[in-house]
Amino acid sequence: MQRLIFGCLAMAALAGMSVSVSAAPSRTLEEMFKLLDTNDDSRLTRAEFVGKAKGEDAEKAKARFAKLDSDSSGMLTFQEFDRVPRKNP
């Protein structure tokens, strides 16, 4: 259940939505990447990145994926994923 909740929060944040994670467990970006990488191949497909997002959220996640996929491979490496903008506390 914790993985599902964190995955939803992660996808919302990656899609550019404002998310409060004060109730969520503290995770590193690398841990977030590993949670999204459902087949454990050290790369994220667009489907893994978008996850179960629907409608406008899915469209935002797809657009974010395209921006992060710097080599247009259709996969995100951790180095590409690490370019996700983060807010400073």
N, C-alpha and C positions, 0 to 999 in steps of 0.2 A: 504494500500500500504506500509506503514511504517513497518507493521508486516511482510509482505512478504520480503521486502528488508533485514530487520534485520535477519529474519530466514535464508535467503540465506547466509548472512555473517557469522552467527553463525555456520551453517553447514560446511562451508568452513574452519572455524577456528578449529572446532572439528575434522574435517577430517585430520588435520595436515597441512593444506595449509597456506601459509603466506597471511594474509589479512590486508589491511589498513582500519581501521574503523574510521578514522578522520572525515569522512562525516556522519557516522552513529550516531544515538543518543546514549548517554551514557546509558548503561544498566548494571545492576548487574548480576552476575551469576544466582542468584535466578530468576530474571526476564526472563533471557534467557531460563532457565529450564521451566518456566511456559508457555512461548511462544511455545516451542517445544511440550509440553504436551497437545496435541490437544483434548484429551477426559477428561482433568482435573481430573485424578485419582491419581495425585501426583507421578506417575511413568512414565518412558519413555520406550515404546516398541522399538524394533529395527527399526520398520517401522517409528515410530515418530522421532527417532534419525537420521535415514538416510534421511527422508523426500523425496524430489523430486530429490535428487542427482542421477546422471546417470553415467554409465561407471566407469572409474577409481576413480572418486570422491566417488561414491557409495561404491566401494570396500574398499576404505580407511576408510570411515565412518563405515562400517560393522566391519572392523578390530579394529578400535578404540572402538566401542561399546563392542566387545568381551573382550578387555583389561580392560575396565572400569567395566564390569559386574562381580564383584569380587566373587559373590556367585553363578554365573551361573544360575540365575533365569530366564533369558530372559527379564528382566526388569531392568532399572536403577532407583535407588532411588536418591534423591538429594545428599545424602552423597556420593554415588558412582560417580555421575555426577561431584561433587565438586573436584574430583581428576584430572580433566582436567588440563593439564599443561598450565600455563599462562606465558607470557613474562612480565617482569617488564619494565615499561616505562622509 
